[in-house]
Amino acid sequence: MISNVNQIMTKTQENFLFYDTKILSHIDGRVLGIDYGTVRIGLALSDKNKQIATPFKTIHQLKELDDIVPAKEIRAFVVGLPLQTDGQEGDIAKQVRLFVNRLIEKYERPVILTDERYTSKYATEYMTGHGTRLKKQQKQIDSVAAARILQKALNQYWATK
């Protein structure tokens, strides 16, 4: 982990978990966006300047990140928190929080949680609008949703910088 981030955090989960994208100013390198699902996990990568999110791939288990995190030089994660339409957390949000705890324990990198309401709907509309066939949409929907989640966080970061 990068030393200046170590200076502002200790190795407790509550200190690795953020709701404010300002922590990205202490991160030097790429951020991985995650759209967590019980069957598939969509991934998106930021560029090293943390300006653009790009759909990356879909995985099925956390351990698949073991090669991705070091190879892509991931310094932080942005994970979508699926809130209900009224803004409350439901059962799926609890599963995401458990996933985030495992992510923090395993990789010891900052995690930013961000509201992911309607990202899958946006991803579907985006791909349909760009002529993506249904069969291809099903394979890419999670990584496109992850890119939407990550881009939202990057935009918030740059808006406050």
N, C-alpha and C positions, 0 to 999 in steps of 0.2 A: 504494500500500500504506500501511497505517496506520503512523505514525511509531514508536510504542512497539514494534511488531513489528520494524521495521527496526533498532531498537536492540539486539535480542537475536539477530538473524540477519544473516548476510552473504549475498551472492548466489552461494552454492555450493549445489549440489543437496543435499548431505548435511545442510546446515543448514536447508533448507526441508522436509525429510522428518522426520516425527515418528511415534512409536508410542505416545506418551503424550498423552492429551487435555487435559492441563493447559495446553498452549499456547493453548487456547481462551480462557483468562482474559486473554490479550493481544490478542484479536480483538474488535473492536467492529463487530458487524454479522452478516450472514447467512453461513451455511455451506452449501455445496452437497455433497450426498451423491452418490456415483457408484458404480454397479454396472457395471463394465466388462465388455463382451463383444465378441467379434470381429465380430459382426453388428450388435448394438444396444448402446447405452449408456444405462442407466437413470439418471434424475436425480431427486433429492429436495431440497427446500429446508427450511432451518430458519427459524424466526421470528427476528426481530432479537435476541431475548433468549436465543437458543440453547437453547430448552427443548423445542420440538416439531418433529418432522420430518414433512413432508407430501410424498407422491408428486407429482412435477412433470410430467415428460414423458420420452419416449424419443427419443434422437437416434441418428444413424448415423455421424457423423464428429466429430472433435475441433473442427474449425473452426466447427461449429454453436454452440459455446460463446462465440464472439466477441461475439455480441449479448447472450447471456444473462448473462454475468459482469458487465458494467457495468450492464445494465438492472435486474438483481436485486440489485445492490450486494454481490456475493459477495466475502467477505474471506478465505475459506479453503475447502479441500476435504477431505472425508473419503472415502477410496477403499477399497472392500472388497478385501482380499487373499485370493484363493481358495486356502486351504491344503488339503492332502489330509487324510483322516480321521486320519492319524497325526501331523498338525501340521507336516509337512514341506511345502516349496514344490515344486511341479511345474512343468511347461512353461507352464501357463496363468498361474501366478503370475509367471513371467519376463516374459510378455507384459504383464501389469498393471504391472510395474515399468518397462518401456519406456514404456508409456502415461503413467505418473506422471512420468517424466523429461521427456517432451514437455510435459506439463501445467505443470510447474515452469518450464521454459524459456520457455514461451509467456506464462504469466500471472503469474509471479513472486509467487505466494501460497503460504502454508504448506499442506502436504498431510499429513494424518494417515492412516496405513494402519491398518486394523483387520481382524481375522479375519472373513471373511464366510461361513464354513462354514454350510450349511443355510439361508441366507437365501432362496434361490429356493424351496426346499421350504416354508419358513414362509409366504412370500408366496402360494404356490399354495393352501396349506391355509386361509390367512386369507380369500382371495377366494372360495374354494369355500364356506367356512363362512358367508360373507355373501351367498351366492346369486349371485355373479358368474358369468355364462355363460362357457363355455370360449373362445369367440371373443373376448370382451372381455378375458378373462384373458391371452390371448396378447399383446394390445396393451399391457396394463398391468403385466405381471409384473415387468419390469425396473425400472420406477419404484417399484413397491411394495417390491421387494427393496432398492433404493437407500434408500428411507425407513427400512427396517429397519436397514440398515447405519449410516445417519446417527443414528437414534434410539439405537442401541446406544452410539455414541460420545458423544452428548449425555448419556445416562444415566451413563456412566462419568465424564464431566466433572463433573456435578453431585454425584455420589457422593463425589468427592474434594475438592470445593470447601469 
